[in-house]
Amino acid sequence: MKQLRSWTLAAALALTAVLLPAHTASARAAQPACPDGSVCFWSGEGFGGDYWEWTARSGYRDLPPNLHDHVGSFVASTRACFINWGPVEKRDVFNGDWRSQYRGDFGGRMDGVGPGGC
């Protein structure tokens, strides 16, 4: 019986050692910080590739050419309106919203961003 308990404890510790680092790594892979009052955009999914920061006080802006129809991920630290011009389509974004995979969604057709709600 003592040998079985030892094996169970060893198995539990081994399983914890395997699972814990994976959980910690995925927590670190969550959204990066974006300055207050801004929306941060990346061309790649998972917050990689080209980076651009839009600020609410700058008003409406077309996305730069490298992000036009190519927003792979974003983090919002303010309310904003994502806009596609052809056909006109808008998406409300709220402070705290983020997506690590956005190109297959609205990021694949997004043209610009403006302050406030749509």
N, C-alpha and C positions, 0 to 999 in steps of 0.2 A: 504494500500500500504506500509506503514512504517513497519508493522508487517511482510510482505512478504520479504522486504529487509533485515530485521534483521535475519529472518530465513535463507536466502540465504547466508549472511555473516557468520553466525554460521556454516552452512553446509560446506562452503568453508574452514573455519578454521579447522573444525573437519577432513575433508578429507586431508588437508595438514598435520595435526598432525599424521594421520595414514600412509600416504605415505612417508613422509620425513624420518622418522627413518629407514624404510625398504631400501630406496635408500642409505642412509649413511651406513647402515650395509653391503649392497652388495658391496659398494666401498671399505670398509675395508677388505672384503673377497677376494679382488683381489690378484694378485701374491705378495708374500713377497719379500723382498730385497735379492739379491744374490751378493756376493762380485765381483767386477770388475775382469775380466779375468777368471771367473769360470762358471760352470754350476752346479746348485744345484738340487738334485734329492730327491724325497720322495717316499716311498713304497705305501703310501695311496693317494687316490684322495683328492683334496682340500688341498694339502700341509701338509698332516698329516702322521703319522707313522714314520718309520725309515728314517733317513736323511743321505745323503752323498754328499760331495762337491768335485767335480773334478776341477782341475785347468789346463788351457791350457799348462802351462809350464811343467806339469808332463808327457806330451806326451800321447800316447795311453794307456788306462787302461781297463781291463775287469771290468765289474760292480761287486761289492761285491755280495756274494751269496744271501743276503736278497733282492737285487734289480734285480738280473739276471732274466729276463723275468717278472719282477714285478715292473716296474716304473709306479707309479700311477699318478705322476705329476712332473713337472720340471720348472725351471726358468733359462734362459741362459743370462749371462752377458759377453759373448764372442762368437765368431764363433766356431762351433764344428761339428763333424760328428758322428751321432749315427749309430751303426753298429749291424746287426744281422748276424751271421756266417752261419747258416744253414736253408734255403738257404741264400746265401750272398745277403744282402739288406742294403742299406745305406740311411740315411736321413740327408740333410743339415739343420743345425740349425744356426740361426743368433742372434747376440747380440740383446736382447730385446724380443726374442721369449719366450713364456711360454705356458704351458697347465696345467689346473687344473684337467683334466680327460684324462689320457694318456694310462692307462692300456688296455683299449678296442681297442686301436690303436697300434702304433709301440711299446709302452712301454710294451706290453704283450709278446714281442718276442725279445727285445733288449738285446744284450750281452756285448757291450762295447762302449766306446766313445774316439774319437781322436781329435786333434787340427785341425783347419782350415776347408776348404771345403772338401766335399767327392770326 
